[in-house]
Amino acid sequence: MRLALEESALESDEITEESGISFLVNERDKVYFNNVKIDYTKSLFGGGQFIILKV
């Protein structure tokens, strides 16, 4: 499983929107997103990253 930026969705992708951001989840990876939350954290150097948290 990986997080990446995509230009468009595949027919088999599930699209979820949260706070105005659309997330695409590939059909084969859906099982990994049960009971998780995606969060964005900023680093000390001004960048940031998405992290996956178990709920």
PDB file of N, CA, C and O in Angstrom:
ATOM      1  N   MET A   1       0.846  -1.165   0.000  1.00  0.00           N
ATOM      2  CA  MET A   1       0.000   0.000   0.000  1.00  0.00           C
ATOM      3  C   MET A   1       0.896   1.234   0.000  1.00  0.00           C
ATOM      4  O   MET A   1       1.910   1.277   0.696  1.00  0.00           O
ATOM      5  N   ARG A   2       0.508   2.241  -0.793  1.00  0.00           N
ATOM      6  CA  ARG A   2       1.269   3.480  -0.833  1.00  0.00           C
ATOM      7  C   ARG A   2       0.316   4.643  -1.054  1.00  0.00           C
ATOM      8  O   ARG A   2      -0.775   4.479  -1.599  1.00  0.00           O
ATOM      9  N   LEU A   3       0.746   5.810  -0.625  1.00  0.00           N
ATOM     10  CA  LEU A   3      -0.003   7.032  -0.892  1.00  0.00           C
ATOM     11  C   LEU A   3       0.693   7.756  -2.028  1.00  0.00           C
ATOM     12  O   LEU A   3       1.913   7.915  -2.004  1.00  0.00           O
ATOM     13  N   ALA A   4      -0.060   8.192  -3.017  1.00  0.00           N
ATOM     14  CA  ALA A   4       0.516   8.890  -4.171  1.00  0.00           C
ATOM     15  C   ALA A   4      -0.498   9.877  -4.723  1.00  0.00           C
ATOM     16  O   ALA A   4      -1.701   9.732  -4.508  1.00  0.00           O
ATOM     17  N   LEU A   5      -0.009  10.873  -5.428  1.00  0.00           N
ATOM     18  CA  LEU A   5      -0.884  11.817  -6.121  1.00  0.00           C
ATOM     19  C   LEU A   5      -1.262  11.234  -7.473  1.00  0.00           C
ATOM     20  O   LEU A   5      -0.405  10.711  -8.186  1.00  0.00           O
ATOM     21  N   GLU A   6      -2.527  11.319  -7.826  1.00  0.00           N
ATOM     22  CA  GLU A   6      -3.021  10.783  -9.092  1.00  0.00           C
ATOM     23  C   GLU A   6      -3.776  11.865  -9.846  1.00  0.00           C
ATOM     24  O   GLU A   6      -4.441  12.704  -9.238  1.00  0.00           O
ATOM     25  N   GLU A   7      -3.676  11.846 -11.152  1.00  0.00           N
ATOM     26  CA  GLU A   7      -4.387  12.818 -11.997  1.00  0.00           C
ATOM     27  C   GLU A   7      -5.852  12.458 -12.170  1.00  0.00           C
ATOM     28  O   GLU A   7      -6.705  13.344 -12.221  1.00  0.00           O
ATOM     29  N   SER A   8      -6.157  11.160 -12.262  1.00  0.00           N
ATOM     30  CA  SER A   8      -7.531  10.730 -12.480  1.00  0.00           C
ATOM     31  C   SER A   8      -7.767   9.365 -11.839  1.00  0.00           C
ATOM     32  O   SER A   8      -6.832   8.618 -11.550  1.00  0.00           O
ATOM     33  N   ALA A   9      -9.036   9.068 -11.630  1.00  0.00           N
ATOM     34  CA  ALA A   9      -9.415   7.808 -10.998  1.00  0.00           C
ATOM     35  C   ALA A   9      -9.567   6.706 -12.033  1.00  0.00           C
ATOM     36  O   ALA A   9      -9.934   6.954 -13.182  1.00  0.00           O
ATOM     37  N   LEU A  10      -9.279   5.485 -11.605  1.00  0.00           N
ATOM     38  CA  LEU A  10      -9.583   4.313 -12.415  1.00  0.00           C
ATOM     39  C   LEU A  10     -11.031   3.933 -12.167  1.00  0.00           C
ATOM     40  O   LEU A  10     -11.629   4.360 -11.180  1.00  0.00           O
ATOM     41  N   GLU A  11     -11.582   3.149 -13.040  1.00  0.00           N
ATOM     42  CA  GLU A  11     -12.979   2.727 -12.898  1.00  0.00           C
ATOM     43  C   GLU A  11     -13.198   1.940 -11.608  1.00  0.00           C
ATOM     44  O   GLU A  11     -14.278   2.006 -11.021  1.00  0.00           O
ATOM     45  N   SER A  12     -12.189   1.199 -11.163  1.00  0.00           N
ATOM     46  CA  SER A  12     -12.323   0.365  -9.967  1.00  0.00           C
ATOM     47  C   SER A  12     -11.985   1.112  -8.672  1.00  0.00           C
ATOM     48  O   SER A  12     -12.105   0.529  -7.594  1.00  0.00           O
ATOM     49  N   ASP A  13     -11.566   2.378  -8.740  1.00  0.00           N
ATOM     50  CA  ASP A  13     -11.227   3.151  -7.542  1.00  0.00           C
ATOM     51  C   ASP A  13     -12.473   3.628  -6.817  1.00  0.00           C
ATOM     52  O   ASP A  13     -13.489   3.941  -7.437  1.00  0.00           O
ATOM     53  N   GLU A  14     -12.381   3.679  -5.507  1.00  0.00           N
ATOM     54  CA  GLU A  14     -13.438   4.266  -4.688  1.00  0.00           C
ATOM     55  C   GLU A  14     -12.983   5.678  -4.329  1.00  0.00           C
ATOM     56  O   GLU A  14     -11.844   5.869  -3.902  1.00  0.00           O
ATOM     57  N   ILE A  15     -13.860   6.667  -4.496  1.00  0.00           N
ATOM     58  CA  ILE A  15     -13.507   8.051  -4.237  1.00  0.00           C
ATOM     59  C   ILE A  15     -14.170   8.501  -2.940  1.00  0.00           C
ATOM     60  O   ILE A  15     -15.382   8.369  -2.768  1.00  0.00           O
ATOM     61  N   THR A  16     -13.350   9.038  -2.025  1.00  0.00           N
ATOM     62  CA  THR A  16     -13.825   9.556  -0.755  1.00  0.00           C
ATOM     63  C   THR A  16     -13.348  10.986  -0.636  1.00  0.00           C
ATOM     64  O   THR A  16     -12.195  11.283  -0.950  1.00  0.00           O
ATOM     65  N   GLU A  17     -14.223  11.883  -0.185  1.00  0.00           N
ATOM     66  CA  GLU A  17     -13.828  13.280  -0.027  1.00  0.00           C
ATOM     67  C   GLU A  17     -13.896  13.677   1.434  1.00  0.00           C
ATOM     68  O   GLU A  17     -14.858  13.359   2.132  1.00  0.00           O
ATOM     69  N   GLU A  18     -12.872  14.370   1.889  1.00  0.00           N
ATOM     70  CA  GLU A  18     -12.806  14.838   3.261  1.00  0.00           C
ATOM     71  C   GLU A  18     -12.171  16.220   3.270  1.00  0.00           C
ATOM     72  O   GLU A  18     -11.063  16.395   2.763  1.00  0.00           O
ATOM     73  N   SER A  19     -12.853  17.194   3.837  1.00  0.00           N
ATOM     74  CA  SER A  19     -12.351  18.576   3.940  1.00  0.00           C
ATOM     75  C   SER A  19     -11.938  19.140   2.590  1.00  0.00           C
ATOM     76  O   SER A  19     -10.949  19.866   2.493  1.00  0.00           O
ATOM     77  N   GLY A  20     -12.692  18.808   1.548  1.00  0.00           N
ATOM     78  CA  GLY A  20     -12.421  19.334   0.221  1.00  0.00           C
ATOM     79  C   GLY A  20     -11.318  18.614  -0.543  1.00  0.00           C
ATOM     80  O   GLY A  20     -10.968  19.027  -1.649  1.00  0.00           O
ATOM     81  N   ILE A  21     -10.764  17.542   0.025  1.00  0.00           N
ATOM     82  CA  ILE A  21      -9.708  16.767  -0.631  1.00  0.00           C
ATOM     83  C   ILE A  21     -10.288  15.424  -1.029  1.00  0.00           C
ATOM     84  O   ILE A  21     -10.882  14.731  -0.203  1.00  0.00           O
ATOM     85  N   SER A  22     -10.118  15.048  -2.309  1.00  0.00           N
ATOM     86  CA  SER A  22     -10.593  13.754  -2.781  1.00  0.00           C
ATOM     87  C   SER A  22      -9.499  12.708  -2.633  1.00  0.00           C
ATOM     88  O   SER A  22      -8.353  12.937  -3.020  1.00  0.00           O
ATOM     89  N   PHE A  23      -9.857  11.564  -2.074  1.00  0.00           N
ATOM     90  CA  PHE A  23      -8.944  10.445  -1.919  1.00  0.00           C
ATOM     91  C   PHE A  23      -9.443   9.297  -2.770  1.00  0.00           C
ATOM     92  O   PHE A  23     -10.628   8.962  -2.737  1.00  0.00           O
ATOM     93  N   LEU A  24      -8.549   8.693  -3.532  1.00  0.00           N
ATOM     94  CA  LEU A  24      -8.864   7.524  -4.341  1.00  0.00           C
ATOM     95  C   LEU A  24      -8.304   6.294  -3.639  1.00  0.00           C
ATOM     96  O   LEU A  24      -7.144   6.278  -3.226  1.00  0.00           O
ATOM     97  N   VAL A  25      -9.127   5.276  -3.508  1.00  0.00           N
ATOM     98  CA  VAL A  25      -8.669   4.030  -2.895  1.00  0.00           C
ATOM     99  C   VAL A  25      -8.861   2.925  -3.919  1.00  0.00           C
ATOM    100  O   VAL A  25      -9.972   2.667  -4.383  1.00  0.00           O
ATOM    101  N   ASN A  26      -7.755   2.281  -4.260  1.00  0.00           N
ATOM    102  CA  ASN A  26      -7.795   1.180  -5.212  1.00  0.00           C
ATOM    103  C   ASN A  26      -8.586   0.024  -4.611  1.00  0.00           C
ATOM    104  O   ASN A  26      -8.503  -0.242  -3.412  1.00  0.00           O
ATOM    105  N   GLU A  27      -9.342  -0.649  -5.447  1.00  0.00           N
ATOM    106  CA  GLU A  27     -10.213  -1.737  -4.990  1.00  0.00           C
ATOM    107  C   GLU A  27      -9.450  -2.795  -4.195  1.00  0.00           C
ATOM    108  O   GLU A  27      -9.954  -3.282  -3.184  1.00  0.00           O
ATOM    109  N   ARG A  28      -8.262  -3.153  -4.629  1.00  0.00           N
ATOM    110  CA  ARG A  28      -7.514  -4.213  -3.927  1.00  0.00           C
ATOM    111  C   ARG A  28      -6.924  -3.736  -2.603  1.00  0.00           C
ATOM    112  O   ARG A  28      -6.543  -4.557  -1.768  1.00  0.00           O
ATOM    113  N   ASP A  29      -6.841  -2.404  -2.396  1.00  0.00           N
ATOM    114  CA  ASP A  29      -6.276  -1.862  -1.168  1.00  0.00           C
ATOM    115  C   ASP A  29      -7.333  -1.449  -0.148  1.00  0.00           C
ATOM    116  O   ASP A  29      -6.980  -1.023   0.951  1.00  0.00           O
ATOM    117  N   LYS A  30      -8.617  -1.563  -0.480  1.00  0.00           N
ATOM    118  CA  LYS A  30      -9.691  -1.130   0.423  1.00  0.00           C
ATOM    119  C   LYS A  30      -9.614  -1.800   1.789  1.00  0.00           C
ATOM    120  O   LYS A  30      -9.917  -1.168   2.801  1.00  0.00           O
ATOM    121  N   VAL A  31      -9.224  -3.036   1.834  1.00  0.00           N
ATOM    122  CA  VAL A  31      -9.170  -3.783   3.089  1.00  0.00           C
ATOM    123  C   VAL A  31      -8.203  -3.129   4.079  1.00  0.00           C
ATOM    124  O   VAL A  31      -8.409  -3.232   5.288  1.00  0.00           O
ATOM    125  N   TYR A  32      -7.166  -2.466   3.598  1.00  0.00           N
ATOM    126  CA  TYR A  32      -6.188  -1.821   4.476  1.00  0.00           C
ATOM    127  C   TYR A  32      -6.710  -0.524   5.079  1.00  0.00           C
ATOM    128  O   TYR A  32      -6.109   0.000   6.016  1.00  0.00           O
ATOM    129  N   PHE A  33      -7.812   0.005   4.564  1.00  0.00           N
ATOM    130  CA  PHE A  33      -8.348   1.266   5.047  1.00  0.00           C
ATOM    131  C   PHE A  33      -9.539   1.086   5.976  1.00  0.00           C
ATOM    132  O   PHE A  33     -10.200   2.066   6.319  1.00  0.00           O
ATOM    133  N   ASN A  34      -9.827  -0.135   6.388  1.00  0.00           N
ATOM    134  CA  ASN A  34     -10.861  -0.363   7.390  1.00  0.00           C
ATOM    135  C   ASN A  34     -10.322   0.075   8.745  1.00  0.00           C
ATOM    136  O   ASN A  34      -9.212  -0.301   9.121  1.00  0.00           O
ATOM    137  N   ASN A  35     -11.092   0.863   9.475  1.00  0.00           N
ATOM    138  CA  ASN A  35     -10.735   1.319  10.825  1.00  0.00           C
ATOM    139  C   ASN A  35      -9.451   2.133  10.871  1.00  0.00           C
ATOM    140  O   ASN A  35      -8.667   1.999  11.811  1.00  0.00           O
ATOM    141  N   VAL A  36      -9.225   2.977   9.866  1.00  0.00           N
ATOM    142  CA  VAL A  36      -8.067   3.871   9.881  1.00  0.00           C
ATOM    143  C   VAL A  36      -8.507   5.299   9.589  1.00  0.00           C
ATOM    144  O   VAL A  36      -9.591   5.541   9.058  1.00  0.00           O
ATOM    145  N   LYS A  37      -7.642   6.231   9.947  1.00  0.00           N
ATOM    146  CA  LYS A  37      -7.856   7.647   9.687  1.00  0.00           C
ATOM    147  C   LYS A  37      -6.601   8.177   8.993  1.00  0.00           C
ATOM    148  O   LYS A  37      -5.484   7.852   9.396  1.00  0.00           O
ATOM    149  N   ILE A  38      -6.780   8.989   7.956  1.00  0.00           N
ATOM    150  CA  ILE A  38      -5.652   9.609   7.282  1.00  0.00           C
ATOM    151  C   ILE A  38      -5.506  11.024   7.829  1.00  0.00           C
ATOM    152  O   ILE A  38      -6.469  11.792   7.844  1.00  0.00           O
ATOM    153  N   ASP A  39      -4.307  11.364   8.276  1.00  0.00           N
ATOM    154  CA  ASP A  39      -4.054  12.674   8.859  1.00  0.00           C
ATOM    155  C   ASP A  39      -2.849  13.300   8.160  1.00  0.00           C
ATOM    156  O   ASP A  39      -1.999  12.589   7.623  1.00  0.00           O
ATOM    157  N   TYR A  40      -2.780  14.619   8.167  1.00  0.00           N
ATOM    158  CA  TYR A  40      -1.666  15.347   7.569  1.00  0.00           C
ATOM    159  C   TYR A  40      -0.913  16.042   8.680  1.00  0.00           C
ATOM    160  O   TYR A  40      -1.508  16.775   9.469  1.00  0.00           O
ATOM    161  N   THR A  41       0.394  15.822   8.753  1.00  0.00           N
ATOM    162  CA  THR A  41       1.211  16.467   9.764  1.00  0.00           C
ATOM    163  C   THR A  41       2.289  17.312   9.101  1.00  0.00           C
ATOM    164  O   THR A  41       2.854  16.928   8.077  1.00  0.00           O
ATOM    165  N   LYS A  42       2.564  18.454   9.692  1.00  0.00           N
ATOM    166  CA  LYS A  42       3.621  19.327   9.184  1.00  0.00           C
ATOM    167  C   LYS A  42       4.930  18.988   9.892  1.00  0.00           C
ATOM    168  O   LYS A  42       4.949  18.653  11.076  1.00  0.00           O
ATOM    169  N   SER A  43       6.017  19.082   9.139  1.00  0.00           N
ATOM    170  CA  SER A  43       7.325  18.830   9.737  1.00  0.00           C
ATOM    171  C   SER A  43       7.921  20.138  10.242  1.00  0.00           C
ATOM    172  O   SER A  43       7.392  21.214   9.964  1.00  0.00           O
ATOM    173  N   LEU A  44       8.998  20.048  10.967  1.00  0.00           N
ATOM    174  CA  LEU A  44       9.670  21.230  11.496  1.00  0.00           C
ATOM    175  C   LEU A  44      10.283  22.086  10.397  1.00  0.00           C
ATOM    176  O   LEU A  44      10.526  23.275  10.608  1.00  0.00           O
ATOM    177  N   PHE A  45      10.536  21.508   9.236  1.00  0.00           N
ATOM    178  CA  PHE A  45      11.199  22.210   8.150  1.00  0.00           C
ATOM    179  C   PHE A  45      10.227  22.761   7.113  1.00  0.00           C
ATOM    180  O   PHE A  45      10.652  23.144   6.023  1.00  0.00           O
ATOM    181  N   GLY A  46       8.930  22.811   7.425  1.00  0.00           N
ATOM    182  CA  GLY A  46       7.947  23.433   6.560  1.00  0.00           C
ATOM    183  C   GLY A  46       7.215  22.484   5.632  1.00  0.00           C
ATOM    184  O   GLY A  46       6.199  22.867   5.052  1.00  0.00           O
ATOM    185  N   GLY A  47       7.691  21.274   5.472  1.00  0.00           N
ATOM    186  CA  GLY A  47       7.010  20.287   4.635  1.00  0.00           C
ATOM    187  C   GLY A  47       5.955  19.558   5.442  1.00  0.00           C
ATOM    188  O   GLY A  47       5.637  19.953   6.563  1.00  0.00           O
ATOM    189  N   GLY A  48       5.424  18.519   4.884  1.00  0.00           N
ATOM    190  CA  GLY A  48       4.446  17.729   5.591  1.00  0.00           C
ATOM    191  C   GLY A  48       4.257  16.381   4.942  1.00  0.00           C
ATOM    192  O   GLY A  48       4.820  16.099   3.885  1.00  0.00           O
ATOM    193  N   GLN A  49       3.459  15.552   5.584  1.00  0.00           N
ATOM    194  CA  GLN A  49       3.190  14.233   5.028  1.00  0.00           C
ATOM    195  C   GLN A  49       1.861  13.715   5.548  1.00  0.00           C
ATOM    196  O   GLN A  49       1.395  14.116   6.615  1.00  0.00           O
ATOM    197  N   PHE A  50       1.258  12.816   4.777  1.00  0.00           N
ATOM    198  CA  PHE A  50       0.053  12.125   5.219  1.00  0.00           C
ATOM    199  C   PHE A  50       0.489  10.917   6.010  1.00  0.00           C
ATOM    200  O   PHE A  50       1.439  10.230   5.634  1.00  0.00           O
ATOM    201  N   ILE A  51      -0.202  10.650   7.108  1.00  0.00           N
ATOM    202  CA  ILE A  51       0.061   9.458   7.902  1.00  0.00           C
ATOM    203  C   ILE A  51      -1.247   8.703   8.091  1.00  0.00           C
ATOM    204  O   ILE A  51      -2.326   9.295   8.065  1.00  0.00           O
ATOM    205  N   ILE A  52      -1.144   7.406   8.278  1.00  0.00           N
ATOM    206  CA  ILE A  52      -2.318   6.550   8.475  1.00  0.00           C
ATOM    207  C   ILE A  52      -2.348   6.126   9.926  1.00  0.00           C
ATOM    208  O   ILE A  52      -1.386   5.546  10.431  1.00  0.00           O
ATOM    209  N   LEU A  53      -3.461   6.417  10.606  1.00  0.00           N
ATOM    210  CA  LEU A  53      -3.624   6.108  12.036  1.00  0.00           C
ATOM    211  C   LEU A  53      -4.691   5.044  12.210  1.00  0.00           C
ATOM    212  O   LEU A  53      -5.750   5.120  11.587  1.00  0.00           O
ATOM    213  N   LYS A  54      -4.427   4.055  13.047  1.00  0.00           N
ATOM    214  CA  LYS A  54      -5.446   3.065  13.405  1.00  0.00           C
ATOM    215  C   LYS A  54      -6.460   3.710  14.331  1.00  0.00           C
ATOM    216  O   LYS A  54      -6.088   4.450  15.242  1.00  0.00           O
ATOM    217  N   VAL A  55      -7.739   3.437  14.105  1.00  0.00           N
ATOM    218  CA  VAL A  55      -8.804   4.009  14.924  1.00  0.00           C
ATOM    219  C   VAL A  55      -9.364   2.933  15.822  1.00  0.00           C
ATOM    220  O   VAL A  55     -10.278   3.195  16.603  1.00  0.00           O
TER     221      VAL A  55
END
